[in-house]
Amino acid sequence: MSELQKLQLTICHCHPAAVQLMERGLFGSAPKEPTLAVDLHVLDFITRLFLRISPNNTAICNTIEDFLSSQGYQLRGKDPLRRQFSMALRWYNALQQATTSFVDSILDISRQELLEGAKPNSTLTSLLPGTSQPIEDRTGEHNHDRPSKRTRTEGVDPASLGRPSDYLRSRCPVCFGGKSEFTEGFSVIVCIDACFTQKHNKQPRDPKHTHPKSVFVSPEEVDTWHDFVEEIRPRRSSPAKHTPETEEDGFEGMMKVPKSVLDICQDSFTAADGNREKASTQFFDSTALMALLCRHDRVLWLADMTTPGERQHYVFALISKLFEELPSHYTVGILYDIACAVERSCVNWGFLDEYLPRITFAISVFHAFGHGWACQCVYHPRKCIGFGLSDGEGCERFWHSISKLIAYLRVCGHHIRLYTLDSQIQHADSESLAGFGTWLARKWKHAKTKWEGGQKDVLWSMWEPQVLREQWESQKHAATRPLPRMHFTKLIL
């Protein structure tokens, strides 16, 4: 940013402007006849800066213009930099992502050939530079595929390999990249939550611009679950709200908490009321984000919400997406603010029937104490075997990490919003991957301290562990006992 130069280029089909500028270490604002070219080092610096602050092309361009003016360079016209600089930065980032996607596609093919025991074939050769298929076309193909199918070779699924899909292994190598034999607990622990501060103002759609490593569930998949839920629920008469004076309390299907307690939880949390408006669809075309994260706080999938309330079909879409990428023997512990209400819907209406035996629901720690004691006895993660010290608040930490983007994401274009979120997640992944060793050491030390403290408490109690376990089961049984039916006698005067 030390000087402003004028360049005259002789353009032909064999030596286009974009290539000539790249040879000079510059990147043009347009592929054929650019009027502005920016130094690659400047674009790289701005790209890295925008991963750490809220993107603001206007502020950057005004600063550059003012700096050049102080050096004696005068730019003609009103707002001479912003539009062209923004386009140069956008397509520079797109080229970076396309290059990364191209390299990853070659590595994915090599991995699949090793897994299948096949010899290298012409598939790899057809993807090398200089072949008939350009990078842009290949990136477009990835954009139209389902995210869960991006890295999967046709005819090969996780169930046949006995391990999670390549997509999941790339999302979190600690959760999905190791051995799949577990003697205790769950194969995977995930958490789900929605954030209604991540809205987007209603406006005309900008041109489609999709990140090659997008973590968003496609709108078509979300709509499929929405239609399915709307079709199934009205078919059967909805269970009447439990009132002690009208009917006897009891359990619904496989539920371990009586109806009276579940009704109280349903009324206590706004998240449990899908019809309660949290964001107006009159002013926002995207009302919130719902995320599915692993226990290492890495995003597995995001769903862009368009309803005014927190509807359950988003939860079902994310859970089904996860199980599509897992082997059939994997079990999953799911932490959610209103896990009791979600499991109740699954039991009453048959949602996620094929996956339900492999799921154990629990409530995120910060929301658990808002539920009744009977509900906590069953759904509190500290009282559920297998969840360990997982708190289910990884989504809250993720929402906090992208809170700096709230203002920008509300006014930018729809596809720019999704692309920005994907870029932020990719950056967070690279940073967390470098810190996994420290994270594991810290968590191991914390777990060991907790275990030693628990052992001391058991020894000081002077009771055998088996007796304490039996007493806890008795307490759970007493706390979750259905309420007796109340009888009223009419008094006639």
matplotlib code that plots the C-alpha trace (Angstrom):
import matplotlib.pyplot as plt

x = [0.0, 3.0, 2.3, -0.2, 0.9, -0.6, -0.1, -0.9, -1.4, -1.6, -4.3, -4.8, -6.4, -3.2, -2.1, -5.1, -5.1, -5.6, -2.5, -0.3, -1.4, -0.7, 2.8, 3.4, 2.0, -1.3, -4.9, -7.5, -11.0, -12.4, -11.2, -11.1, -10.7, -9.9, -9.5, -8.0, -5.4, -4.4, -1.1, -1.5, 0.1, -2.5, -5.3, -3.8, -3.5, -7.1, -8.3, -6.6, -7.8, -11.4, -11.2, -10.5, -12.8, -16.2, -15.6, -15.9, -14.9, -16.0, -13.8, -10.8, -11.2, -11.7, -8.5, -6.5, -7.8, -6.9, -3.5, -2.7, -3.9, -1.5, 1.3, 0.3, -1.8, -5.2, -8.0, -10.7, -14.4, -16.7, -15.9, -13.3, -12.0, -14.8, -16.6, -13.6, -11.5, -14.4, -14.6, -10.9, -11.0, -14.0, -12.6, -9.2, -10.8, -12.8, -9.6, -8.0, -10.9, -11.1, -7.4, -7.8, -10.9, -9.0, -6.1, -8.6, -10.4, -7.2, -6.4, -9.9, -9.7, -6.4, -7.8, -10.8, -8.5, -6.4, -9.5, -10.9, -7.6, -7.8, -4.9, -4.6, -6.7, -7.5, -9.8, -6.8, -5.3, -8.5, -8.4, -4.9, -4.3, -4.4, -7.2, -10.6, -12.4, -11.6, -11.5, -14.5, -16.7, -15.5, -16.2, -19.7, -20.3, -19.4, -21.7, -24.7, -24.0, -25.3, -22.6, -22.7, -22.0, -19.1, -16.2, -18.0, -17.2, -20.2, -21.1, -19.1, -20.9, -19.8, -21.7, -19.7, -16.4, -17.2, -16.1, -17.6, -17.6, -14.7, -16.7, -17.1, -13.4, -12.4, -14.8, -13.3, -10.4, -10.5, -14.2, -14.3, -10.8, -9.8, -10.9, -14.6, -14.6, -15.9, -16.3, -18.2, -20.2, -21.2, -19.4, -20.1, -21.4, -22.9, -24.8, -27.5, -28.7, -30.3, -29.2, -31.8, -29.4, -27.9, -30.7, -30.6, -32.7, -35.2, -33.8, -33.4, -31.0, -27.5, -25.8, -25.1, -21.7, -21.1, -18.2, -16.7, -16.5, -19.9, -21.3, -24.9, -27.6, -29.4, -32.7, -34.3, -33.4, -34.8, -38.0, -38.3, -38.3, -40.7, -43.2, -42.8, -43.4, -46.4, -47.8, -47.3, -48.5, -52.0, -52.7, -53.1, -55.0, -52.5, -52.3, -54.4, -52.5, -52.3, -54.4, -54.6, -58.4, -59.2, -56.9, -54.4, -50.7, -48.4, -45.6, -45.8, -44.3, -40.6, -40.4, -38.9, -40.5, -44.2, -46.5, -47.1, -43.4, -43.0, -46.0, -44.3, -41.1, -43.0, -44.6, -41.4, -39.1, -39.8, -37.6, -40.2, -42.9, -42.3, -45.2, -43.8, -42.4, -38.8, -38.1, -40.4, -40.5, -41.9, -38.5, -36.1, -35.7, -33.3, -34.5, -31.7, -29.1, -29.2, -25.9, -24.8, -21.3, -19.2, -17.9, -14.7, -16.7, -16.2, -19.2, -20.5, -23.5, -25.5, -29.1, -30.4, -33.7, -36.6, -39.4, -40.3, -39.9, -37.6, -39.3, -38.3, -37.9, -34.5, -33.3, -34.5, -32.8, -29.5, -29.7, -30.7, -27.8, -25.4, -26.6, -26.4, -22.7, -22.1, -21.8, -24.8, -23.1, -22.4, -24.3, -24.8, -25.3, -27.2, -27.3, -30.1, -31.9, -35.2, -34.1, -37.0, -39.5, -37.6, -37.5, -41.2, -42.0, -39.9, -41.7, -45.2, -45.0, -42.4, -39.7, -36.2, -37.6, -34.6, -32.1, -33.9, -32.5, -29.0, -29.7, -29.5, -30.8, -29.6, -30.1, -27.3, -25.9, -26.9, -30.5, -30.8, -31.6, -34.6, -36.3, -38.1, -36.2, -37.8, -36.6, -33.1, -32.9, -33.2, -31.8, -29.1, -25.8, -24.1, -26.7, -26.6, -24.0, -21.8, -21.8, -18.9, -18.0, -19.5, -21.6, -23.4, -22.6, -20.3, -22.9, -23.0, -19.2, -19.5, -22.2, -20.0, -17.0, -19.1, -20.9, -18.7, -20.3, -23.9, -24.2, -22.4, -24.3, -27.6, -27.2, -24.9, -26.3, -27.8, -25.1, -22.3, -23.6, -23.4, -20.0, -18.7, -19.9, -18.3, -15.0, -15.1, -15.8, -12.9, -10.6, -11.8, -11.1, -7.5, -6.9, -8.6, -6.7, -3.4, -4.5, -6.0, -3.0, -3.3, -7.0, -6.8, -4.1, -6.2, -9.4, -7.6, -6.1, -9.6, -11.3, -8.6, -9.1, -12.9, -12.4, -10.1, -12.4, -15.3, -13.3, -12.6, -16.2, -17.3, -14.6, -15.6, -19.3, -18.4, -20.9, -20.1, -20.5, -23.1, -25.3, -25.0, -26.0, -29.0, -30.0, -29.7, -31.9, -34.5, -34.4, -34.9, -37.8, -39.5, -38.9, -40.3, -43.3, -46.5, -48.9, -52.0, -55.3, -57.0, -60.7, -63.0, -66.3, -69.0, -70.6, -74.3, -75.9]
y = [0.0, 2.3, 3.5, 3.6, 2.6, 2.6, -0.4, -0.9, -4.5, -6.0, -8.6, -11.7, -15.1, -16.8, -14.3, -12.8, -9.9, -12.1, -14.2, -11.1, -9.5, -12.7, -12.9, -9.4, -10.3, -8.6, -9.7, -7.9, -6.8, -8.5, -11.5, -9.9, -6.1, -5.1, -1.4, -2.1, -4.6, -5.2, -6.6, -10.2, -9.4, -6.8, -9.2, -11.9, -9.4, -8.2, -11.8, -12.7, -9.5, -10.2, -13.5, -11.8, -8.7, -8.0, -7.6, -4.0, -3.2, 0.4, 1.2, -0.6, 1.2, 4.6, 4.0, 3.0, 6.1, 8.4, 6.8, 7.2, 10.7, 11.5, 10.1, 12.4, 10.1, 11.4, 9.0, 10.4, 9.9, 9.3, 6.1, 5.0, 1.9, 0.1, -1.8, -2.8, -3.7, -5.8, -7.7, -8.4, -9.6, -11.8, -13.6, -13.9, -15.7, -17.8, -18.8, -19.8, -21.9, -23.5, -24.4, -26.0, -27.9, -29.2, -30.5, -32.1, -33.8, -35.5, -36.6, -37.9, -40.1, -41.5, -42.3, -44.1, -46.1, -47.2, -48.2, -50.2, -51.8, -50.5, -49.6, -45.9, -45.4, -42.6, -40.9, -39.1, -38.2, -36.6, -34.2, -33.0, -29.4, -29.0, -31.5, -30.8, -30.2, -26.7, -26.0, -23.7, -26.5, -28.9, -26.4, -25.9, -29.6, -29.7, -26.8, -28.6, -31.8, -32.5, -31.6, -35.2, -36.6, -34.3, -36.6, -39.9, -42.1, -43.6, -47.0, -46.5, -45.6, -45.4, -48.5, -50.7, -49.2, -49.5, -45.9, -42.4, -40.7, -38.7, -35.6, -36.2, -37.3, -34.0, -32.0, -33.5, -36.0, -36.5, -37.6, -39.5, -40.3, -42.8, -46.3, -47.1, -49.7, -48.2, -50.3, -47.5, -44.4, -43.3, -43.4, -39.7, -36.8, -33.8, -30.7, -28.7, -25.1, -22.2, -18.6, -15.9, -13.0, -14.3, -12.9, -11.6, -8.7, -9.4, -8.2, -9.4, -12.3, -11.7, -13.9, -17.4, -17.8, -21.0, -22.1, -25.4, -26.7, -25.5, -26.9, -25.8, -28.4, -27.7, -25.9, -28.8, -31.3, -28.9, -28.5, -32.2, -32.6, -29.7, -31.3, -34.7, -33.3, -31.2, -34.3, -36.7, -34.7, -33.7, -37.3, -38.4, -36.6, -34.6, -35.9, -33.8, -31.8, -33.7, -32.3, -34.3, -33.8, -35.2, -38.1, -40.2, -39.4, -41.9, -42.6, -42.2, -45.1, -45.4, -42.2, -42.3, -39.1, -38.8, -36.7, -34.2, -33.3, -33.1, -30.7, -28.4, -28.4, -27.8, -24.7, -23.4, -23.0, -20.7, -23.1, -25.8, -23.7, -23.8, -21.4, -18.7, -15.9, -15.0, -13.2, -11.6, -13.2, -9.8, -8.2, -11.1, -13.9, -15.8, -15.7, -17.7, -20.4, -23.8, -25.7, -29.2, -29.4, -32.2, -32.3, -30.5, -27.5, -28.0, -27.3, -30.4, -28.8, -25.5, -25.0, -21.6, -21.1, -19.3, -19.8, -17.3, -20.0, -22.8, -25.7, -29.3, -30.2, -28.4, -30.6, -33.7, -32.6, -32.2, -35.4, -37.4, -35.8, -37.0, -40.6, -40.7, -40.3, -42.8, -46.6, -48.5, -49.6, -46.0, -44.7, -40.9, -38.8, -35.6, -32.6, -30.0, -27.4, -29.2, -32.7, -34.1, -32.4, -33.7, -37.3, -37.0, -36.0, -38.9, -41.4, -40.0, -39.3, -41.8, -39.3, -40.7, -44.2, -46.0, -44.0, -43.7, -46.9, -45.6, -42.1, -41.0, -37.5, -35.1, -31.5, -28.9, -28.1, -24.4, -25.2, -28.4, -26.5, -24.9, -28.3, -30.1, -32.4, -35.5, -34.4, -33.7, -37.1, -38.6, -35.9, -34.0, -35.0, -35.3, -37.9, -39.8, -42.5, -41.8, -38.0, -37.6, -33.9, -32.8, -29.8, -29.4, -25.6, -25.8, -24.0, -21.1, -20.8, -20.9, -18.2, -16.0, -16.5, -15.2, -12.5, -9.9, -10.7, -10.0, -6.5, -7.4, -10.6, -8.9, -6.5, -8.3, -10.5, -13.9, -15.9, -13.7, -14.3, -18.1, -17.8, -15.6, -18.1, -21.0, -19.1, -18.2, -21.9, -23.1, -20.6, -21.7, -25.3, -24.6, -22.9, -25.5, -28.3, -26.8, -26.6, -30.1, -31.5, -28.8, -29.2, -32.9, -32.5, -29.9, -32.0, -35.1, -33.3, -31.9, -35.3, -37.0, -34.4, -34.9, -38.7, -38.5, -36.2, -38.6, -41.5, -39.7, -38.8, -42.4, -43.6, -40.9, -41.9, -45.3, -47.0, -49.5, -48.0, -50.6, -49.5, -45.9, -46.8, -48.7, -45.7, -43.4, -45.7, -45.7, -41.9, -41.7, -44.1, -42.0, -38.7, -39.9, -41.6, -40.5, -38.3, -40.0, -39.0, -36.4, -37.0, -34.1, -34.4, -32.1, -30.2, -29.6, -27.0]
z = [0.0, -0.5, -4.0, -6.9, -10.4, -13.8, -16.0, -19.7, -20.8, -24.2, -23.9, -26.2, -25.8, -25.1, -22.5, -20.7, -18.3, -15.2, -16.0, -16.7, -13.5, -11.5, -13.0, -11.5, -8.1, -8.6, -8.7, -10.9, -10.1, -13.2, -15.2, -18.7, -18.5, -15.0, -14.1, -10.7, -9.6, -6.0, -4.6, -3.5, -0.2, 0.5, -0.3, 1.9, 4.8, 4.4, 4.2, 7.5, 9.1, 8.2, 9.9, 13.2, 12.9, 11.3, 7.6, 6.4, 2.9, 3.2, 6.2, 4.6, 1.3, 2.9, 5.0, 1.9, 0.0, 2.8, 3.2, -0.5, -0.4, 2.3, 0.1, -2.7, -4.8, -5.8, -6.9, -9.2, -8.8, -5.9, -3.9, -6.5, -4.6, -2.7, -5.5, -7.4, -4.4, -3.0, -6.2, -6.3, -2.6, -3.3, -6.3, -4.7, -1.8, -4.2, -6.0, -2.8, -1.8, -5.2, -5.1, -1.6, -2.8, -5.8, -3.7, -1.2, -4.0, -5.2, -1.6, -1.1, -4.3, -3.1, 0.3, -1.2, -3.5, -0.6, 1.4, -1.5, -2.3, -5.8, -8.0, -9.2, -12.2, -14.7, -12.2, -10.6, -13.9, -15.1, -12.2, -12.7, -14.0, -17.8, -18.3, -19.9, -16.6, -15.2, -11.5, -11.7, -13.0, -10.4, -7.6, -8.9, -8.8, -5.1, -4.4, -5.7, -3.9, -0.4, 2.1, 3.5, 0.1, -0.9, -0.1, -0.4, -3.4, -5.2, -3.8, -0.5, 2.7, 6.3, 7.3, 4.8, 6.0, 9.7, 10.3, 10.0, 6.6, 5.3, 5.8, 9.6, 9.9, 8.3, 10.6, 13.8, 13.6, 17.4, 17.5, 14.2, 13.2, 15.8, 16.8, 16.8, 19.6, 22.9, 26.1, 28.0, 27.1, 23.6, 20.4, 19.8, 22.0, 20.2, 21.2, 19.5, 20.0, 18.1, 18.1, 17.3, 17.3, 14.0, 11.8, 8.2, 6.9, 4.2, 0.9, -2.7, -3.1, -4.2, -6.8, -5.6, -4.0, -2.2, -0.1, -1.4, 2.2, 3.4, 6.6, 5.9, 5.6, 2.2, 2.4, 0.5, 3.3, 5.9, 3.9, 3.6, 7.4, 7.8, 5.4, 7.1, 10.6, 9.4, 7.7, 10.6, 13.6, 12.4, 11.4, 15.0, 17.7, 19.8, 23.3, 25.7, 28.2, 31.4, 34.3, 37.5, 37.9, 34.4, 33.9, 35.8, 35.3, 33.6, 31.1, 27.4, 25.6, 26.4, 28.3, 31.8, 33.0, 33.6, 31.5, 34.3, 34.5, 30.7, 30.5, 33.0, 31.0, 27.8, 29.4, 31.1, 28.1, 25.1, 23.0, 23.6, 22.0, 18.3, 17.7, 19.9, 17.7, 18.5, 15.2, 12.7, 9.3, 8.0, 8.5, 8.4, 5.7, 8.0, 11.6, 13.3, 13.0, 14.5, 15.0, 15.7, 17.3, 18.6, 22.2, 21.0, 20.0, 16.2, 14.0, 12.2, 10.5, 10.5, 9.5, 8.4, 10.1, 8.4, 10.9, 13.7, 16.4, 17.3, 15.4, 16.0, 12.4, 12.3, 15.2, 13.3, 10.1, 11.9, 13.8, 10.7, 8.8, 11.5, 11.4, 7.6, 8.0, 10.9, 10.9, 12.1, 15.4, 16.5, 19.5, 20.1, 23.2, 22.3, 24.5, 23.9, 26.0, 25.7, 25.1, 27.0, 24.6, 21.6, 22.8, 23.7, 20.1, 18.8, 21.0, 20.4, 16.7, 15.5, 14.4, 14.0, 14.6, 12.9, 15.0, 18.4, 19.9, 19.4, 20.9, 24.5, 25.1, 27.9, 28.7, 28.4, 31.8, 32.0, 31.2, 33.2, 36.4, 34.8, 34.5, 37.2, 39.6, 38.1, 34.7, 36.0, 37.5, 34.0, 31.6, 33.6, 31.9, 35.3, 36.2, 32.9, 32.5, 29.5, 29.2, 31.7, 32.0, 28.7, 29.4, 26.0, 25.9, 22.9, 20.8, 23.2, 22.9, 19.2, 19.2, 21.3, 18.9, 15.9, 17.8, 16.2, 12.9, 14.0, 12.5, 9.3, 8.7, 9.2, 6.2, 3.8, 0.9, 1.7, 0.0, 1.3, 4.8, 4.4, 2.8, 5.6, 8.2, 6.4, 6.2, 9.9, 10.8, 8.6, 10.3, 13.7, 12.7, 11.8, 15.1, 17.2, 15.4, 16.4, 20.1, 20.4, 22.3, 24.9, 25.1, 25.7, 28.4, 30.2, 30.0, 31.1, 34.2, 35.0, 34.7, 36.8, 39.5, 39.5, 39.6, 42.6, 44.4, 43.8, 45.0, 48.3, 48.8, 48.4, 50.9, 53.4, 53.1, 54.6, 52.2, 49.5, 45.9, 45.0, 48.0, 46.9, 43.3, 44.6, 46.7, 43.7, 41.6, 44.5, 44.6, 40.8, 41.0, 43.7, 41.9, 38.6, 40.1, 38.3, 40.3, 41.6, 40.2, 42.3, 43.2, 44.0, 45.8, 44.8, 47.7, 47.2, 49.4]

ax = plt.figure().add_subplot(projection="3d")
ax.plot(x, y, z, "-o")
ax.set_aspect("equal")
plt.show()
